[in-house]
Amino acid sequence: MSNPFSPFQEVNVLAKLADLQETEYHNTVLLHGIIELLIQKGVLTREELLATARQIDTQLSQQLPSANKVVPFSTPTAPPFS
């Protein structure tokens, strides 16, 4: 069975995946920072955030057939970056 991609194309795809992974990491760090600031400032509570996230997860799971393959949203054991 032959590979449909040339070695250069394979390297290019892997580089793009690495870039996406780095972008995802940075976005996750920023999101955690925003959430922590909102909680510290009393704009929302961790419980409100988790309840809303569970509600959205349930709605998306019902609307998107592929979402059922995703691990369901769970309560983190420890707050991020604490």
N, C-alpha and C positions, 0 to 999 in steps of 0.2 A: 504494500500500500504506500503510495507516494504522498509526500507532504505538499499540500496546496500552497504553502508559503515558502518564499525564498528565505535563506538565513537572515538577510537584511530585514525583511518584513517581520520575521519572528522577533528580532531584537527591537524593532520599532514598536511592536505590540507590547512587548514586555516593559519597555521604557514608559509607554503610555499608562500601563497598569500601575507601575511604580509611582508615576506622577499623581494618578488618581488616589492611590493609597495615602500619599503624603498630604494631598489636599483634604481628604476625608479626616485624617488625623488632626490637621490644623483647625478644620471646621468643628470637630468634636471638642477640642480644647476651648475654642471661642464660645461655643454653646454652653459648655460647663461653666465657664467664667461668667457669662451673662446670667445663667440660672442662679449661681451662687450670689451674685450681686443683688438680684431681685429678692432672694430669700433674706439676705442680710439687711436690706433696706425695708423689709416688711411688706413688699408689694404682693408677694404670694408666699404660701407655705409649701414645704416639701410635699405634704399630704395632698394639697390642692393640685400641685403639678403632677404627682403620680396618678391621682384619680382622673385628671384630664387626659393624661397619656394613655391610661387603660381604656378610657372611653373612645378615644380616637383609634386605638389599636383594634378594638372590637368592631367599630364601624368599618374600618378599612378591610378587616378580615372577612366581613360579610360582603363587601362590594367587590373585592379583588380575589378571584379564585387562586392566584399564585401566592397571595399573602398567607394562605393556610400553611404553606411550607416553611414560613418564617417562624423562628422561635417566638412564642408569645411574650408580650411585655411582662417583665417581672420587676418586683421591687428590689433595688440594689441593696446589698448587705451593708454597704457603707456609703456615705455621701462622697461624691467625686471630689478629688483634690483636697480632702480635709485632713 
